[in-house]
Amino acid sequence: MRRIAFLLLLSTAGACSVTASASDAGWRETVRNFAAQHFKHPAWGYSHSVRDYQLAKTMAAADHVALDDDVLFAAAYLHDIAAFAPWDREKEGIDHADEGARVVDTVLKDTGFPSEKIDAVRNAIRTHMFDRKPVGAEAVYLHDADALDWLGAIGVARVIALVDPNGGEPDGPRAVKMLEDNLARVPDGVVSPAGRKRLPTLRQELADFLEDLRRESDGYRAL
């Protein structure tokens, strides 16, 4: 059933066999520099965007799925823009994925990015979270790359980096709960064959860490 759903998701991606545009060097450097300058965070900052872009490409290649690399690059590097000021509107109840999709054109305009591809970038950003349903090749592989980055050793590193050293939130036990939630919820959101193939190893890495931590911290009570 999942494989059928995946094929249906990619049925709209026939026009996505385009490679990077010939004049992309300028806008890509602008976007890369923008992300490096503005997205500073241990869990969803610039390095997370770099990983998402590379992993999405790797998985698509493994599945023999052609991507529009312009769309993927822009979406991967800018997908978490609304997790940062001045674009963050979470306190107003607006999800960062929705707001990011809404404002991404303000970054891409005047950079030389192909304007006809902005809607595809919006689509990928809007559905990048593991609990959303991506449609189209770039959206699927960004979504899966973003989900997998919450698992394995890198997922542990990201969540532990959130712990407040002064005892605020999240503290150690709360971070463990976040890791347990990721282990329970994230895998079901992964839809691509290549993404599903990576799941067992990454799930086991995270599960092993939690088990070791439980044993070494008196069932998490000594965190």
C-alpha positions as CSV (number, residue, x, y, z in Angstrom):
1,M,0.0,0.0,0.0
2,R,2.8,2.4,0.9
3,R,4.6,1.7,-2.4
4,I,1.4,2.4,-4.3
5,A,1.0,5.7,-2.5
6,F,4.5,6.6,-3.3
7,L,4.0,6.0,-7.0
8,L,0.9,8.1,-6.9
9,L,2.8,10.9,-5.2
10,L,5.4,10.9,-7.9
11,S,2.9,10.7,-10.7
12,T,2.7,14.5,-10.7
13,A,6.5,14.8,-11.0
14,G,6.9,14.2,-14.8
15,A,7.9,17.8,-15.3
16,C,10.6,17.5,-12.7
17,S,13.3,15.9,-14.8
18,V,15.0,19.3,-15.3
19,T,18.5,19.6,-13.9
20,A,20.0,22.8,-12.4
21,S,19.6,25.9,-14.6
22,A,22.6,27.1,-16.5
23,S,22.7,30.4,-14.7
24,D,22.2,29.2,-11.2
25,A,25.6,30.0,-9.7
26,G,24.6,33.5,-8.6
27,W,21.3,32.8,-6.9
28,R,22.6,29.7,-5.3
29,E,25.5,31.5,-3.7
30,T,23.1,34.2,-2.5
31,V,20.7,31.7,-1.0
32,R,23.5,29.7,0.6
33,N,25.1,32.8,2.2
34,F,21.6,34.0,3.4
35,A,21.0,30.7,5.1
36,A,24.5,30.6,6.7
37,Q,24.1,34.2,8.0
38,H,20.5,34.0,9.3
39,F,19.9,30.4,10.3
40,K,22.0,29.8,13.4
41,H,20.6,27.0,15.6
42,P,22.1,23.7,16.8
43,A,19.0,21.7,15.7
44,W,17.5,23.4,12.6
45,G,20.2,25.8,11.5
46,Y,22.3,26.0,8.4
47,S,24.0,22.7,8.8
48,H,20.6,20.9,8.9
49,S,19.7,22.5,5.6
50,V,23.0,21.3,4.1
51,R,22.3,17.8,5.3
52,D,18.7,17.8,4.0
53,Y,19.8,18.9,0.5
54,Q,22.5,16.3,0.2
55,L,20.4,13.4,1.6
56,A,17.4,14.3,-0.5
57,K,19.6,14.1,-3.7
58,T,21.2,10.9,-2.6
59,M,17.9,9.2,-1.9
60,A,16.3,10.4,-5.2
61,A,19.3,9.0,-7.1
62,A,19.0,5.7,-5.3
63,D,15.3,5.5,-6.3
64,H,16.2,6.6,-9.9
65,V,13.9,9.6,-9.5
66,A,14.8,12.8,-11.3
67,L,14.5,16.1,-9.4
68,D,14.5,19.7,-10.3
69,D,17.6,20.7,-8.5
70,D,16.8,24.4,-8.5
71,V,13.6,23.6,-6.6
72,L,15.3,21.2,-4.2
73,F,18.2,23.5,-3.4
74,A,16.0,26.6,-2.7
75,A,13.5,24.6,-0.6
76,A,16.2,22.7,1.4
77,Y,18.2,25.8,2.3
78,L,15.1,27.9,3.1
79,H,12.6,25.4,4.5
80,D,13.1,26.5,8.1
81,I,13.2,30.2,7.5
82,A,10.1,30.8,9.7
83,A,11.7,29.2,12.6
84,F,13.9,32.3,12.9
85,A,13.2,36.0,13.6
86,P,11.9,38.1,12.0
87,W,9.9,35.5,10.1
88,D,8.8,33.4,13.1
89,R,5.1,33.6,13.8
90,E,4.7,30.5,15.9
91,K,3.4,32.6,18.8
92,E,0.5,33.6,16.6
93,G,-0.3,30.0,16.0
94,I,1.1,29.9,12.5
95,D,3.2,26.8,11.7
96,H,6.7,27.5,10.5
97,A,6.2,25.3,7.4
98,D,3.1,27.3,6.3
99,E,4.8,30.7,7.0
100,G,8.0,29.6,5.3
101,A,6.1,28.7,2.2
102,R,4.3,32.1,2.3
103,V,7.4,34.2,2.6
104,V,10.1,32.3,0.6
105,D,9.5,34.4,-2.4
106,T,10.7,37.5,-0.5
107,V,14.1,35.9,-0.3
108,L,14.3,34.5,-3.8
109,K,13.1,37.6,-5.6
110,D,15.8,39.5,-7.4
111,T,18.3,36.7,-6.9
112,G,18.0,35.3,-10.4
113,F,16.0,32.3,-9.2
114,P,13.5,31.1,-11.9
115,S,10.3,32.7,-10.9
116,E,8.2,30.0,-12.5
117,K,9.6,27.5,-10.0
118,I,8.7,29.4,-6.8
119,D,5.3,27.6,-6.4
120,A,7.2,24.2,-6.4
121,V,9.5,25.6,-3.7
122,R,6.5,26.7,-1.7
123,N,5.0,23.2,-2.0
124,A,8.1,21.5,-0.8
125,I,8.5,23.8,2.2
126,R,4.9,23.5,3.2
127,T,5.1,19.7,3.5
128,H,8.6,19.2,4.7
129,M,7.6,18.0,8.2
130,F,7.3,14.3,8.8
131,D,3.6,14.5,9.7
132,R,2.6,16.1,6.5
133,K,1.9,14.5,3.1
134,P,4.3,15.6,0.4
135,V,3.3,15.6,-3.3
136,G,5.8,15.8,-6.1
137,A,9.4,14.5,-6.3
138,E,11.2,17.5,-4.6
139,A,8.6,17.6,-1.8
140,V,8.9,13.9,-1.2
141,Y,12.7,13.8,-0.9
142,L,13.0,17.0,1.1
143,H,10.3,15.6,3.5
144,D,12.0,12.3,3.9
145,A,15.5,13.8,4.4
146,D,14.1,16.2,7.0
147,A,12.4,13.3,8.8
148,L,15.5,11.1,8.8
149,D,17.5,13.9,10.3
150,W,15.5,13.4,13.5
151,L,16.7,9.8,13.8
152,G,20.0,8.1,14.3
153,A,23.1,9.7,15.9
154,I,22.4,13.0,14.2
155,G,18.9,13.1,15.7
156,V,20.3,12.5,19.2
157,A,22.8,15.3,18.6
158,R,20.1,17.8,17.5
159,V,17.8,17.1,20.4
160,I,20.5,17.1,23.1
161,A,21.8,20.4,21.7
162,L,18.4,21.9,22.7
163,V,18.9,21.2,26.5
164,D,19.0,24.4,28.5
165,P,22.3,24.4,30.5
166,N,20.6,26.6,33.2
167,G,17.9,24.1,33.9
168,G,15.2,25.6,31.8
169,E,13.1,23.9,29.1
170,P,13.9,21.5,27.6
171,D,15.8,19.8,30.4
172,G,17.4,16.4,30.2
173,P,14.2,14.3,30.8
174,R,12.2,16.5,28.4
175,A,14.9,15.9,25.7
176,V,14.6,12.2,26.3
177,K,10.9,12.4,25.8
178,M,11.4,14.2,22.5
179,L,13.8,11.5,21.4
180,E,11.3,8.8,22.4
181,D,8.5,10.7,20.5
182,N,10.7,10.9,17.4
183,L,11.5,7.2,17.5
184,A,7.7,6.4,17.8
185,R,6.3,8.9,15.3
186,V,8.9,9.9,12.7
187,P,9.4,6.5,10.9
188,D,5.7,6.3,9.8
189,G,6.1,9.6,7.9
190,V,8.9,8.4,5.6
191,V,7.4,7.5,2.2
192,S,10.2,7.0,-0.4
193,P,11.8,3.6,-1.0
194,A,15.2,4.9,-0.3
195,G,14.1,6.6,2.9
196,R,12.4,3.5,4.1
197,K,15.5,1.5,3.4
198,R,17.5,3.8,5.7
199,L,15.0,3.5,8.6
200,P,16.1,0.3,10.3
201,T,19.7,1.5,10.9
202,L,18.7,4.9,12.1
203,R,15.9,3.6,14.3
204,Q,18.3,1.1,15.9
205,E,20.9,3.8,16.5
206,L,18.4,6.0,18.4
207,A,16.9,3.0,20.2
208,D,20.3,1.8,21.3
209,F,21.2,5.3,22.6
210,L,18.0,5.5,24.6
211,E,18.6,2.1,26.1
212,D,22.2,2.9,27.1
213,L,21.1,6.2,28.6
214,R,18.4,4.5,30.5
215,R,20.8,2.0,32.0
216,E,23.4,4.6,32.9
217,S,21.0,7.1,34.4
218,D,18.9,4.9,36.7
219,G,16.0,4.8,34.3
220,Y,16.5,8.5,33.4
221,R,16.0,9.5,37.0
222,A,19.6,10.7,37.4
223,L,19.6,13.0,34.4
